[in-house]
Amino acid sequence: MCGIVGYVGPQQAVGLLTEGLARLEHRGYDSSGVAVLGSRLQVVKKAGRVRDLVDALPKRFAGKVGIGHTRWATHGPASDANAHPHVSADGRVAVVHNGIVDNAASLRERLTEAGVELASDTDTEVFAHLVAASTADTLEAKVVDVLAQIEGTWGLAVVHADFPDRMVVARNGSPLIVGVGDGEMYVASDLAAVVRHTTTVAHLDDGELATVTATGFTTFRQDLTTTTTTAREVDVDPSAFEYGELADEPRMFTEILEQPSSVERALRGRLDERFGTAHLGGLNLDPRELRAIRRVKILGCGSAYYVGQMGAGLIEELARVPADAEAASEFRYRNPIIEPDTLYVVVSQSGETIDTLLAVQEIKRKGGRVLGVVNVVGSAIARAVDGGIYLHAGPEIAVASTKALTNMYVAFSLLALQLGRVRDLSIADGKRLIAGLQALPAQIEEVLKSESHLEEIAARLAEAESMFFIGRVRGYPVAREGAQKLKEISYRHAEAYQTSELKHGPLALISAEVPTVAIVPQDELTDRNVAALHEIDARRGPLVVVTHPDVDLGELDALRVDVPKNEVELDPILMTIPLQLIAFHAAKALGHDVDKPRNLAKSVTVE
């Protein structure tokens, strides 16, 4: 869960490297470093943010080949010594690495016995020493020698003073791309690092390596046989990665505000009003194949898992197909039964989430059909699945997902609509849902106008050390996502429960010091939800109620958040929006870095 950037070309590398690292800081931000290869190999690395690294750079730091890294700690705490790049004892090899070396302990022991003095606590350092010790004649062969000794995952870039015109990069389970410029080449773990300079990129596959020089790149396998990976133009607007007129605001805030336009993009060209259905050509499934589906299984991690629960409920409701969601991180470890008439759907903003990618591989290994719901074109999951739905949310940089999550629910709405219309959903219901989807952008705008009220509520919730989020049926995944958002950026303990489960344990913890945020849509369960709130109120539990304008809460002592009413099936996503703003303002009130919460990173690429 770190960021890699590399450069080979006619320019001085250091400025390009630090610029790229700043754009990758959402992938890791406890330390960073750069290595440049000129007349000699020079390395500077620093605990803290990329700006601390820039401040530490010497005035003379020349070199036209270089690699950089921004770290999210796995082995060893954040420190100058543990920051990447890691360098061999002779000072001739530098390595940056994303991933985990599973056999690092035995390799470190072997190196120590050979007289190598290890300088860090990391697993990555072994790469540098092993490359330096290899007797192979070429840098490519040296790297291959080392990879044969490694167990684990890697996105890897290596430079060597004896081969000053090149770097060698490798991928196994951690994303890596090669960007093609005009007489110069780039390497990165994320398109964001290089998009200002090139949108022509090659995505390395697992088990693939590449030699990168200023004039081009060649790809090969670990047996040194060449492969045919080529660079392609990526359909992306580089300006989408810029902060724009809200540059001084946290990126999470700007991404919350972008949701009306991101939803419009997700819907564009996908609604068929004549037949009351959705058109998702990327599924690669014809109507006969859609009708043959007997079950839908959705897999995701964190917020993607919770929106998968929302989507599963929606699919059951509209298509009348059994559907459920499961944490992708657990899926393959229980030796799942893969059914031929089950449609598997994996959800990931980055398209690189390692647990979800491994679930895809397990499904395909057992002959299942799997679709991807992802935001990043050309990502590992997008390339591994049989078909899917791109989110079109635009780049999402803040660690806490907002606009991508909203577009995930929109994607599931479209999938449920298309599945429903090839089954028993009427054209009238199809048109009703299309009208509801078309109304979403304006209704999200309306929710965003209540920001000042939500900021006041957030300030009060921020004072509590612990709180509950509750909801029933459609509202329960909304409650889970709301609790997730609050805990990950405000560091307050927040726990989600089904409202119906309050009497089965959690009610014992209700007190004047433990607030409850309740999701109460106007639906067939409104009366039961309101009755449960009276049980909390009777125990002096503070209440925040996210509800619809026509819901009568009676004499409850509660802070009320009214959300515009849509179709009952689409209400969950609108009820999620105020929870994003509450989490944002709670974290801000507590003085936390909203975009870069402690211990978390944007793209989870290690197990």
C-alpha positions as CSV (number, residue, x, y, z in Angstrom):
1,M,0.0,0.0,0.0
2,C,2.7,2.4,-1.1
3,G,3.5,4.5,-4.1
4,I,6.3,3.9,-6.7
5,V,7.5,6.4,-9.4
6,G,10.4,6.1,-11.7
7,Y,12.0,8.1,-14.6
8,V,14.5,7.5,-17.4
9,G,15.2,10.2,-19.9
10,P,16.9,13.5,-20.7
11,Q,15.6,15.5,-17.8
12,Q,16.9,15.7,-14.2
13,A,14.9,13.0,-12.5
14,V,14.5,14.4,-8.9
15,G,11.8,17.0,-9.7
16,L,9.7,14.5,-11.6
17,L,10.1,12.0,-8.9
18,T,9.0,14.2,-6.0
19,E,6.1,15.6,-8.1
20,G,5.0,12.0,-8.8
21,L,5.3,11.1,-5.1
22,A,3.2,14.0,-4.1
23,R,0.5,12.7,-6.3
24,L,0.8,9.2,-4.8
25,E,0.8,10.3,-1.2
26,H,-2.7,8.9,-0.8
27,R,-1.1,5.4,-1.2
28,G,1.3,5.9,1.7
29,Y,2.5,8.8,3.7
30,D,4.6,7.8,6.7
31,S,7.9,8.3,4.8
32,S,9.3,8.7,1.4
33,G,12.6,8.7,-0.5
34,V,14.3,9.1,-3.9
35,A,17.4,7.6,-5.6
36,V,19.0,9.1,-8.7
37,L,21.7,7.6,-10.8
38,G,24.2,10.1,-12.3
39,S,27.9,9.9,-11.9
40,R,27.1,7.9,-8.8
41,L,24.0,6.6,-7.0
42,Q,22.6,9.1,-4.5
43,V,19.8,8.4,-2.1
44,V,17.7,10.7,0.2
45,K,14.9,9.4,2.3
46,K,12.9,10.9,5.2
47,A,10.2,9.9,7.6
48,G,7.1,12.1,7.3
49,R,5.4,13.6,4.3
50,V,6.8,14.2,0.8
51,R,7.2,17.9,1.6
52,D,9.7,16.8,4.4
53,L,11.6,14.8,1.8
54,V,11.7,17.8,-0.6
55,D,13.1,20.0,2.2
56,A,15.8,17.5,2.9
57,L,17.1,17.3,-0.6
58,P,20.6,18.7,-1.3
59,K,21.0,21.5,-3.9
60,R,23.1,19.2,-6.1
61,F,21.2,16.0,-6.7
62,A,21.9,15.3,-10.3
63,G,20.8,12.2,-12.3
64,K,18.6,11.3,-15.2
65,V,17.6,7.9,-14.0
66,G,15.7,7.7,-10.7
67,I,13.2,5.9,-8.6
68,G,11.1,7.2,-5.7
69,H,8.7,5.7,-3.1
70,T,6.2,6.9,-0.6
71,R,5.6,4.3,2.2
72,W,2.8,2.9,4.3
73,A,4.5,0.8,6.9
74,T,4.3,-3.0,7.0
75,H,7.6,-4.1,8.4
76,G,9.1,-1.7,10.9
77,P,7.9,1.7,12.0
78,A,8.1,5.0,10.0
79,S,11.7,6.1,10.2
80,D,14.4,7.4,7.9
81,A,16.1,4.0,8.0
82,N,12.9,2.1,7.0
83,A,12.0,4.5,4.2
84,H,12.6,3.4,0.6
85,P,14.7,3.3,-1.5
86,H,16.8,0.6,0.2
87,V,20.4,0.4,-0.9
88,S,23.0,-2.4,-1.0
89,A,26.0,-2.4,1.3
90,D,28.3,-1.4,-1.5
91,G,26.0,1.6,-2.4
92,R,25.5,0.5,-6.0
93,V,22.0,-0.9,-6.0
94,A,18.7,0.9,-5.0
95,V,15.3,-0.8,-4.8
96,V,11.8,0.4,-4.1
97,H,9.1,-2.2,-3.4
98,N,5.3,-2.5,-2.8
99,G,4.1,-5.7,-1.3
100,I,5.2,-8.3,1.2
101,V,8.2,-10.6,1.3
102,D,6.7,-13.6,3.1
103,N,10.1,-15.3,3.7
104,A,11.9,-12.1,4.7
105,A,12.9,-13.4,8.1
106,S,14.8,-16.4,6.7
107,L,16.4,-14.2,4.0
108,R,17.5,-11.6,6.5
109,E,19.0,-14.3,8.7
110,R,20.9,-15.7,5.7
111,L,22.3,-12.3,4.8
112,T,23.3,-11.6,8.4
113,E,25.2,-14.9,8.5
114,A,27.0,-13.9,5.3
115,G,28.2,-10.8,7.0
116,V,25.8,-8.2,5.6
117,E,24.9,-5.5,8.1
118,L,21.2,-4.8,7.7
119,A,20.3,-1.1,8.0
120,S,16.5,-1.4,8.4
121,D,13.6,-3.4,9.9
122,T,12.0,-3.9,6.5
123,D,11.5,-6.9,4.3
124,T,12.4,-4.9,1.2
125,E,16.0,-4.4,2.1
126,V,16.8,-8.0,1.2
127,F,16.1,-7.2,-2.5
128,A,19.0,-4.7,-2.6
129,H,21.5,-7.0,-1.0
130,L,20.5,-10.0,-3.0
131,V,20.7,-8.1,-6.3
132,A,24.2,-6.8,-5.4
133,A,25.3,-10.3,-4.5
134,S,24.1,-11.9,-7.8
135,T,26.9,-12.9,-10.2
136,A,24.7,-12.7,-13.3
137,D,26.0,-10.6,-16.2
138,T,22.9,-8.4,-16.7
139,L,20.6,-6.4,-14.5
140,E,17.7,-8.3,-15.8
141,A,19.3,-11.7,-14.9
142,K,20.3,-10.4,-11.5
143,V,16.7,-9.4,-10.7
144,V,15.4,-12.7,-12.0
145,D,17.9,-14.5,-9.8
146,V,16.6,-12.7,-6.8
147,L,12.9,-13.1,-7.5
148,A,13.5,-16.9,-7.7
149,Q,14.4,-16.7,-4.0
150,I,11.5,-14.5,-2.9
151,E,8.1,-15.7,-1.7
152,G,5.4,-13.0,-1.6
153,T,4.1,-10.1,-3.6
154,W,5.9,-7.2,-5.3
155,G,5.7,-4.2,-7.4
156,L,9.5,-3.6,-7.8
157,A,11.9,-1.1,-9.4
158,V,15.6,-1.6,-9.3
159,V,18.5,0.7,-10.4
160,H,22.2,-0.3,-10.5
161,A,25.3,1.9,-10.8
162,D,26.8,-0.7,-13.2
163,F,23.9,-0.3,-15.6
164,P,23.3,3.5,-15.6
165,D,21.0,3.7,-18.7
166,R,18.1,1.6,-17.3
167,M,15.9,0.3,-14.6
168,V,14.3,-3.1,-14.2
169,V,10.8,-3.4,-12.8
170,A,8.7,-6.4,-11.9
171,R,5.1,-7.1,-10.8
172,N,3.5,-9.9,-8.8
173,G,0.3,-9.0,-7.1
174,S,1.1,-5.3,-6.8
175,P,0.2,-2.8,-9.6
176,L,2.9,-1.4,-11.8
177,I,2.7,0.6,-15.1
178,V,5.2,1.8,-17.7
179,G,4.5,5.2,-19.2
180,V,5.8,6.1,-22.6
181,G,6.9,9.7,-23.3
182,D,8.8,11.5,-26.0
183,G,12.3,10.2,-25.6
184,E,11.7,9.4,-21.9
185,M,10.0,6.7,-19.9
186,Y,8.1,6.6,-16.6
187,V,7.2,3.9,-14.1
188,A,4.5,4.1,-11.5
189,S,2.2,2.2,-9.3
190,D,-0.7,4.5,-10.2
191,L,-1.5,6.5,-13.3
192,A,-1.9,9.6,-11.1
193,A,1.9,9.9,-10.8
194,V,2.6,10.2,-14.5
195,V,-0.7,11.5,-16.0
196,R,0.6,15.1,-16.4
197,H,3.4,13.7,-18.7
198,T,1.9,10.8,-20.5
199,T,-1.4,8.8,-20.9
200,T,0.2,6.1,-23.0
201,V,0.9,3.3,-20.6
202,A,1.5,-0.4,-20.4
203,H,0.1,-2.5,-17.5
204,L,2.4,-5.2,-16.4
205,D,0.8,-8.6,-15.7
206,D,1.6,-10.7,-12.6
207,G,4.9,-12.5,-13.1
208,E,6.1,-10.0,-15.7
209,L,9.2,-7.8,-15.7
210,A,10.3,-4.9,-17.9
211,T,13.6,-3.2,-18.8
212,V,13.0,0.5,-19.1
213,T,15.4,2.9,-20.9
214,A,14.9,6.3,-22.3
215,T,14.2,4.9,-25.8
216,G,11.5,2.4,-24.8
217,F,10.8,-0.8,-22.8
218,T,10.8,-4.5,-23.3
219,T,8.9,-7.0,-21.2
220,F,9.7,-10.6,-20.2
221,R,9.0,-13.4,-17.8
222,Q,11.1,-14.8,-15.0
223,D,12.6,-17.4,-17.4
224,L,13.8,-14.4,-19.5
225,T,11.5,-15.2,-22.4
226,T,10.1,-12.0,-24.0
227,T,6.4,-11.1,-23.8
228,T,4.3,-8.9,-26.0
229,T,2.9,-6.3,-23.6
230,T,2.4,-3.0,-25.4
231,A,1.5,0.5,-24.4
232,R,-2.0,1.9,-25.1
233,E,-3.5,5.3,-24.8
234,V,-5.7,5.5,-21.7
235,D,-9.0,7.4,-22.0
236,V,-8.5,9.7,-19.1
237,D,-8.6,13.5,-18.7
238,P,-5.3,14.6,-17.0
239,S,-7.1,17.7,-15.6
240,A,-9.4,15.3,-13.6
241,F,-6.4,14.7,-11.3
242,E,-6.0,18.4,-10.5
243,Y,-7.5,20.0,-7.5
244,G,-9.1,22.8,-9.4
245,E,-10.7,25.9,-7.7
246,L,-11.0,24.0,-4.4
247,A,-7.3,23.3,-4.2
248,D,-7.1,24.5,-0.6
249,E,-9.8,22.2,0.6
250,P,-9.2,18.6,1.7
251,R,-9.6,16.2,-1.2
252,M,-12.4,14.3,0.5
253,F,-14.5,17.4,0.7
254,T,-14.1,18.2,-3.0
255,E,-14.9,14.6,-3.9
256,I,-18.1,14.8,-1.8
257,L,-19.1,17.9,-3.7
258,E,-18.3,16.2,-7.1
259,Q,-21.0,13.5,-6.5
260,P,-23.8,15.1,-8.5
261,S,-21.6,15.3,-11.6
262,S,-20.0,11.9,-11.0
263,V,-23.5,10.3,-10.8
264,E,-24.5,12.0,-14.1
265,R,-21.4,10.4,-15.7
266,A,-22.3,7.0,-14.3
267,L,-25.8,7.2,-15.8
268,R,-24.8,8.7,-19.2
269,G,-25.8,6.4,-22.1
270,R,-26.9,3.6,-19.8
271,L,-30.6,4.3,-19.4
272,D,-33.2,3.0,-22.0
273,E,-36.3,4.9,-21.3
274,R,-38.3,3.3,-24.1
275,F,-38.1,-0.2,-22.6
276,G,-37.7,0.9,-19.0
277,T,-34.3,-0.8,-18.6
278,A,-30.6,-0.3,-18.4
279,H,-28.0,-0.9,-21.1
280,L,-24.7,-2.3,-19.7
281,G,-22.8,-3.6,-22.7
282,G,-19.7,-4.3,-20.7
283,L,-21.4,-7.2,-18.9
284,N,-20.8,-9.3,-22.0
285,L,-24.0,-11.2,-21.2
286,D,-27.0,-11.5,-23.5
287,P,-30.6,-11.7,-22.2
288,R,-30.6,-15.5,-22.3
289,E,-27.5,-15.7,-20.2
290,L,-28.9,-13.1,-17.8
291,R,-32.1,-15.1,-17.4
292,A,-30.1,-18.2,-16.6
293,I,-28.5,-16.6,-13.5
294,R,-29.9,-18.2,-10.4
295,R,-27.9,-16.4,-7.7
296,V,-25.7,-13.3,-7.4
297,K,-22.7,-13.2,-5.0
298,I,-21.1,-9.8,-4.4
299,L,-17.5,-9.5,-3.0
300,G,-15.7,-6.4,-1.8
301,C,-13.7,-5.0,1.1
302,G,-14.5,-2.2,3.6
303,S,-16.9,0.3,2.0
304,A,-17.1,-1.7,-1.2
305,Y,-18.4,-4.6,0.9
306,Y,-21.1,-2.5,2.5
307,V,-22.2,-1.1,-0.8
308,G,-22.2,-4.7,-2.0
309,Q,-24.7,-5.4,0.7
310,M,-26.9,-2.5,-0.5
311,G,-26.6,-3.9,-4.1
312,A,-27.5,-7.4,-3.0
313,G,-30.7,-6.2,-1.4
314,L,-31.5,-4.2,-4.5
315,I,-30.9,-7.1,-6.8
316,E,-33.2,-9.4,-4.7
317,E,-35.9,-6.7,-4.6
318,L,-35.9,-5.9,-8.3
319,A,-34.8,-9.1,-10.0
320,R,-36.1,-11.6,-7.5
321,V,-32.8,-13.5,-7.6
322,P,-31.2,-14.6,-4.4
323,A,-28.2,-12.3,-3.7
324,D,-25.8,-11.7,-0.9
325,A,-22.6,-9.9,-0.2
326,E,-19.4,-11.2,1.5
327,A,-16.1,-9.8,2.5
328,A,-13.7,-10.6,-0.3
329,S,-10.8,-10.9,2.2
330,E,-12.5,-14.0,3.7
331,F,-13.9,-15.6,0.6
332,R,-11.1,-17.8,-0.8
333,Y,-10.0,-19.0,2.6
334,R,-13.2,-21.0,3.2
335,N,-12.8,-23.0,0.0
336,P,-16.0,-21.6,-1.5
337,I,-18.3,-23.7,-3.7
338,I,-18.4,-22.0,-7.1
339,E,-21.8,-22.6,-8.8
340,P,-22.1,-22.5,-12.6
341,D,-25.4,-20.6,-12.5
342,T,-24.2,-18.0,-10.0
343,L,-23.0,-14.6,-11.2
344,Y,-20.1,-13.3,-9.1
345,V,-19.6,-9.5,-8.9
346,V,-16.4,-8.0,-7.3
347,V,-16.3,-4.4,-6.3
348,S,-13.2,-2.2,-5.9
349,Q,-12.6,1.5,-6.5
350,S,-8.9,1.0,-7.4
351,G,-9.3,-2.3,-9.2
352,E,-6.1,-3.4,-7.4
353,T,-7.4,-4.5,-4.0
354,I,-5.4,-7.6,-3.4
355,D,-8.0,-9.5,-1.4
356,T,-10.6,-8.9,-4.1
357,L,-8.2,-9.8,-6.9
358,L,-7.4,-13.1,-5.2
359,A,-11.1,-13.8,-4.9
360,V,-11.4,-13.2,-8.7
361,Q,-8.6,-15.7,-9.3
362,E,-10.2,-18.3,-7.1
363,I,-13.6,-17.9,-8.9
364,K,-12.0,-18.2,-12.3
365,R,-9.8,-21.1,-11.3
366,K,-13.0,-23.0,-10.4
367,G,-14.8,-22.0,-13.6
368,G,-17.1,-19.3,-12.3
369,R,-18.2,-16.2,-14.2
370,V,-17.2,-12.9,-12.6
371,L,-17.9,-9.3,-13.3
372,G,-16.0,-6.3,-12.0
373,V,-17.4,-3.0,-10.7
374,V,-14.3,-0.8,-10.7
375,N,-13.3,2.8,-11.2
376,V,-9.9,2.5,-12.8
377,V,-9.6,1.5,-16.5
378,G,-6.8,-1.0,-17.1
379,S,-6.6,-2.1,-13.5
380,A,-5.7,-5.6,-12.5
381,I,-9.3,-6.6,-11.7
382,A,-10.7,-4.9,-14.8
383,R,-8.3,-7.0,-16.9
384,A,-9.0,-10.2,-15.0
385,V,-12.8,-10.3,-15.0
386,D,-15.2,-11.6,-17.7
387,G,-17.0,-8.3,-18.0
388,G,-18.1,-5.4,-15.8
389,I,-19.2,-1.9,-15.1
390,Y,-16.9,1.1,-15.0
391,L,-17.9,3.6,-12.3
392,H,-16.8,6.8,-14.2
393,A,-16.4,8.5,-10.8
394,G,-13.2,10.2,-11.8
395,P,-10.0,9.9,-9.8
396,E,-10.6,9.5,-6.1
397,I,-7.7,10.5,-4.0
398,A,-8.9,10.7,-0.4
399,V,-8.5,7.5,1.5
400,A,-12.2,7.5,2.6
401,S,-14.3,6.7,-0.4
402,T,-17.2,8.9,-1.2
403,K,-18.0,9.6,-4.8
404,A,-16.8,6.1,-5.9
405,L,-19.0,4.5,-3.3
406,T,-22.0,6.5,-4.5
407,N,-21.3,5.4,-8.1
408,M,-21.0,1.8,-7.0
409,Y,-24.6,1.9,-5.7
410,V,-25.7,3.5,-9.0
411,A,-23.9,0.7,-10.9
412,F,-25.8,-1.9,-8.8
413,S,-29.0,-0.1,-9.5
414,L,-28.4,-0.4,-13.2
415,L,-27.4,-4.0,-12.9
416,A,-30.5,-4.8,-10.8
417,L,-32.7,-2.9,-13.3
418,Q,-31.3,-4.8,-16.3
419,L,-31.6,-8.2,-14.5
420,G,-35.1,-7.3,-13.3
421,R,-36.3,-6.4,-16.8
422,V,-35.2,-9.7,-18.4
423,R,-37.3,-11.3,-15.6
424,D,-40.5,-10.1,-14.0
425,L,-39.9,-6.4,-13.3
426,S,-42.6,-4.5,-15.2
427,I,-41.9,-1.8,-17.7
428,A,-43.8,0.6,-15.5
429,D,-41.5,-0.2,-12.6
430,G,-38.5,0.1,-14.9
431,K,-39.5,3.6,-16.0
432,R,-40.3,4.5,-12.4
433,L,-36.7,3.6,-11.4
434,I,-35.2,5.4,-14.4
435,A,-37.0,8.6,-13.3
436,G,-35.6,8.0,-9.8
437,L,-32.1,7.6,-11.1
438,Q,-32.3,10.7,-13.2
439,A,-33.4,12.6,-10.1
440,L,-30.4,11.6,-8.0
441,P,-27.9,14.4,-9.0
442,A,-30.3,17.2,-8.1
443,Q,-31.3,15.5,-4.9
444,I,-27.6,15.0,-3.9
445,E,-27.1,18.7,-4.5
446,E,-30.0,19.4,-2.1
447,V,-28.4,17.2,0.6
448,L,-25.1,19.1,0.1
449,K,-26.9,22.4,0.8
450,S,-27.5,21.2,4.4
451,E,-23.8,21.1,5.1
452,S,-23.9,23.8,7.9
453,H,-26.5,21.8,9.8
454,L,-24.5,18.6,9.4
455,E,-21.4,20.4,10.6
456,E,-23.1,21.4,13.8
457,I,-24.2,17.8,14.3
458,A,-20.7,16.5,13.6
459,A,-19.2,18.8,16.2
460,R,-21.5,17.3,18.9
461,L,-20.9,13.7,17.8
462,A,-17.1,14.4,17.9
463,E,-17.3,14.9,21.6
464,A,-18.4,11.3,22.2
465,E,-15.8,8.6,22.5
466,S,-18.2,5.9,21.2
467,M,-21.5,5.7,19.3
468,F,-23.9,3.5,17.5
469,F,-25.2,3.6,13.9
470,I,-28.5,1.6,13.4
471,G,-30.7,0.8,10.4
472,R,-33.0,-2.0,9.2
473,V,-33.0,-3.9,5.9
474,R,-32.1,-1.3,3.3
475,G,-30.9,1.0,6.1
476,Y,-28.5,-1.4,7.8
477,P,-25.7,-1.3,5.1
478,V,-26.1,2.5,5.2
479,A,-25.5,2.4,9.0
480,R,-22.4,0.2,8.5
481,E,-21.0,2.5,5.9
482,G,-21.7,5.5,8.2
483,A,-19.9,3.9,11.1
484,Q,-17.0,3.0,8.8
485,K,-16.6,6.6,7.6
486,L,-16.7,8.1,11.1
487,K,-14.2,5.7,12.6
488,E,-11.7,5.7,9.9
489,I,-11.2,9.5,9.7
490,S,-12.3,10.8,13.2
491,Y,-10.9,7.8,15.2
492,R,-14.0,7.7,17.3
493,H,-15.4,4.3,18.0
494,A,-18.5,3.7,15.9
495,E,-20.4,0.4,15.7
496,A,-23.3,-0.5,13.4
497,Y,-26.2,-2.7,14.4
498,Q,-29.5,-3.7,12.9
499,T,-32.2,-1.7,14.7
500,S,-34.1,-4.9,15.4
501,E,-31.0,-6.2,17.3
502,L,-30.9,-3.4,19.9
503,K,-32.9,-5.5,22.4
504,H,-30.6,-8.4,21.9
505,G,-27.5,-6.8,23.5
506,P,-26.5,-3.3,22.4
507,L,-29.3,-1.6,24.4
508,A,-27.2,-2.3,27.5
509,L,-24.7,0.3,26.4
510,I,-27.1,3.1,25.6
511,S,-26.5,6.1,27.9
512,A,-26.3,9.8,27.8
513,E,-22.7,9.5,26.8
514,V,-23.3,7.1,23.8
515,P,-25.1,8.8,20.8
516,T,-27.0,6.8,18.2
517,V,-27.2,7.8,14.5
518,A,-30.4,6.2,13.2
519,I,-31.3,5.6,9.5
520,V,-35.1,5.9,9.3
521,P,-36.4,5.9,5.7
522,Q,-40.1,6.4,4.9
523,D,-40.9,2.8,4.0
524,E,-42.8,-0.2,5.3
525,L,-40.6,-0.3,8.5
526,T,-40.9,3.3,9.5
527,D,-43.2,2.7,12.5
528,R,-41.0,-0.1,13.8
529,N,-37.9,2.1,13.4
530,V,-39.5,5.0,15.2
531,A,-40.6,2.7,18.1
532,A,-37.0,1.5,18.6
533,L,-35.9,5.2,18.8
534,H,-38.2,5.7,21.6
535,E,-36.5,2.9,23.5
536,I,-33.2,4.7,23.1
537,D,-34.7,8.1,24.0
538,A,-36.2,6.5,27.2
539,R,-32.7,5.6,28.3
540,R,-31.5,9.2,27.6
541,G,-29.4,8.2,24.6
542,P,-28.7,11.2,22.3
543,L,-30.2,10.7,18.8
544,V,-29.4,11.8,15.3
545,V,-32.0,10.7,12.9
546,V,-31.5,10.6,9.1
547,T,-34.9,10.4,7.7
548,H,-37.4,11.8,5.1
549,P,-39.4,15.0,5.5
550,D,-42.8,13.3,5.9
551,V,-41.7,10.9,8.7
552,D,-43.3,11.7,12.1
553,L,-40.8,11.1,14.9
554,G,-43.3,12.1,17.6
555,E,-42.0,13.6,20.7
556,L,-38.5,12.3,20.3
557,D,-35.6,14.5,21.6
558,A,-33.5,14.1,18.4
559,L,-31.4,16.0,16.0
560,R,-33.1,15.5,12.6
561,V,-31.5,15.3,9.2
562,D,-34.0,15.3,6.4
563,V,-33.0,13.8,3.0
564,P,-35.1,14.1,-0.2
565,K,-37.4,11.2,-0.9
566,N,-36.7,9.1,-4.0
567,E,-38.0,5.7,-4.9
568,V,-37.7,3.4,-1.9
569,E,-35.1,1.2,-3.7
570,L,-32.9,4.2,-4.3
571,D,-33.2,6.0,-0.9
572,P,-30.2,4.2,0.6
573,I,-27.7,6.1,-1.4
574,L,-29.2,9.5,-0.6
575,M,-29.1,8.6,3.1
576,T,-25.4,7.9,2.8
577,I,-24.5,11.4,1.6
578,P,-25.1,13.2,5.0
579,L,-23.1,10.6,6.8
580,Q,-20.1,11.4,4.6
581,L,-20.4,15.1,5.6
582,I,-20.9,14.2,9.3
583,A,-17.7,12.1,9.3
584,F,-15.8,14.8,7.4
585,H,-16.7,17.6,9.8
586,A,-16.2,15.4,12.9
587,A,-12.7,14.6,11.8
588,K,-12.0,18.2,11.0
589,A,-13.4,19.4,14.3
590,L,-10.9,17.0,16.0
591,G,-8.0,18.4,14.0
592,H,-7.3,15.2,12.0
593,D,-5.9,15.0,8.5
594,V,-9.1,14.0,6.7
595,D,-7.5,12.8,3.5
596,K,-4.8,10.7,5.1
597,P,-6.1,8.9,8.2
598,R,-3.6,7.1,10.4
599,N,-2.8,3.5,9.7
600,L,-4.8,3.5,6.4
601,A,-4.0,3.9,2.7
602,K,-6.1,4.3,-0.4
603,S,-5.3,1.1,-2.3
604,V,-4.8,-2.1,-0.2
605,T,-2.4,-4.1,-2.2
606,V,-1.1,-6.4,0.5
607,E,-2.9,-9.1,2.5
